[in-house]
Amino acid sequence: MELTFLTEIGQSFTIEIDPGMEFENVMALLEAESGIPVSEQSISHEGRDLNNTKGTTVRDLGLTGHYATLQLKRKIPNVAGGRPLEHDAEMMRLQLLGDPNLMNDLRRTQPELAEAAQTNPTRFAELLRQTRERQYDAEIARQREIEHLNADPFDVEAQRKIEEAIRQAAVMENLEHAIEYSPESFGIVTMLYIDVEINGKPVKAFVDSGAQRTIMTPQCAEYCGIMRLLDTRFAGIAQGVGTAAILGRIHSTQLKLAELHLPCSITVMEGRAVDLLLGLDMLKSYQACIDLEKGVLRIQGREVRFLSEHELPESARQEAADAAPGGPSSVGGGPAPASAPSGLRLGSSSGSGPSRPGQRQPSSFSGSGNTLGGGSSAQRQSNNPRAVRSSGSKHPEEHIKVIMDLGVTREIAISTLDAAGGNVEVAASLLF
């Protein structure tokens, strides 16, 4: 049969034995498996103490069936050289106080524990003990559920739940691998901006090779003094996931990059959060190269440095914060306001010739990619059936359940998701 021993801190040790084996020999095997000496092992099963069982077999203890789960506690000697639980809690508290990063993480995930660590060592030890007990109880419940599911191998529903548990275990293993070997994938990606000048006015331009045309907001066009050159015959409606009004086209204006003065055609469109977006038409026209190794835009032999995060415009910094794992714009392209459409391709409205003055032609666009830097998270979530919120929480119930399966209460799961911006993977990493 298979015996699973669960500790107070959530560790589990599994050994396979014969039911006729004496229990003291089982404890010796457990010592080899866990490293806990037999003299420090305190084992119980369903509230029954199994320590004083010399000469008793596993079968005699009433442990039958193919699987059994037992509770294992370590007896900490309270003698010179020993370390009682209070001592461990105090050592952990001092370590937290000495590491500002750990304290900041703890304030986001468990503010009550962080407050106790700073002001009340006794309360901190008690909260730490309660947290360990909750994790231990959750692991016990999970093991019992596994035993129940394995009791009937022909139960289709039980097999489905086992399959889902195996899948979740694979997901968590994949997450742990990513955290260990590629932690940079959980960081914030800063979008590509460069400094340009139009008509002597400095503008921070967003470089987007996924956009078909170079786009400017009417406010930026007024600021640069080129709105007077707008050809309204090229007005129209950009359609995709949502719509945006195309006011017209400025056929040619001087764009200064480094020492270069480059003529550029600009489509003026409403509903954009970024002032100026350099699209593929501009990049291909001057055979520009986005060099991410050097962090520059190479164009006509010149290298224009991409801006650092602190140099980005305010709207872009806010988008970067939203694009953090779990943020409302963590999936998609470049910046766009809530009203901006995604999946837009500027076709007939800006390339098929002028329409009649005063008439706006709706354009037909193919594809559904975020060619202008991605749409709003609100639009994506409204079409996402999985984004159903649970009552009393702003997070999906399935996300809360995934975090609770790691051995925490619902309240801690919700607070951890709040700290992680709703991203399940980051919330799990915070618990780790």
C-alpha angles and dihedrals in degrees: 000000000000122000121195118198118199123198129209092256095053100264118140131200123190126197132174116224142163114258089232093060117113113251094233087061089051088055089052090053089048090054090055091048100043104023091234111132117239090241090060097045119109109184128184137169122206090339094312117123113232100183100098096057104116111163092009121124126223090249091053089056090062095250102144136159129048096291136037133172121212132183118240123197125178117230106225110206111232094210136105107304092019124116116219120201092259089058092051091049091050091049090051091048092052090048090053092049090051095052115062092189092056091047092051091051091048092050090055096047105030111011093172091057091047091051091050091049090059101039113017121036092182092053090046091055091049093049090047091052091049091050091052091048092051091050090047093049091048091051091048090051091048092051091049091050089052090051090050092049092049092051093082113033091184095059104110094200091049091051090050090054091048089052091051091048090052090049092050090049089053090049092052091047089051090049092051090050091051093048091050102041105024109023090153088076088072093055130097117268112220113219120236115264131165135188115251136164127223118188089343093306118120114234132177106227125203113224109217118169089182093066117089097210138029108257133198132181118239089240091057091046090054090047091052092045096237100110088099088068093058114130104211092189086082092057119127147127121284108215129195128103088353129344138267131192116246106207095191144277136290102211099202137003134156115261116192118208115173102315094335124106108200127182110233136184114221132195112212111217135168126229100049125129093200116074098216129014119191105213135194094274091064095041094049094043091061096029092241121186124210104216107192093174092064095026094235141118106233112207128164093343094310126109117218112194119232112237122257120240095261090053095056120108116264094255091053092050089052090050089050090054091048089048091059113114106292094013120134092257099037091123122051141040134296131332121308132157124243091265096047116106123234129212093040124159118185104224129142094004092067106022112030097072134268123314125217112293113268093015122110116211118208109228127223114228129188128211131031102236122125093257094161096047103286136292134265122295090227091062092047092049094047089061094043112096090191092062094078109140122227119236113271094014137075091217127084113263092235090057091051091049092052091055092044089054087065089069106269134116124260092254092053090045091054094045091049091051088049090053091048094049091247096303110137096204094052091045090053091048090052089055090049 
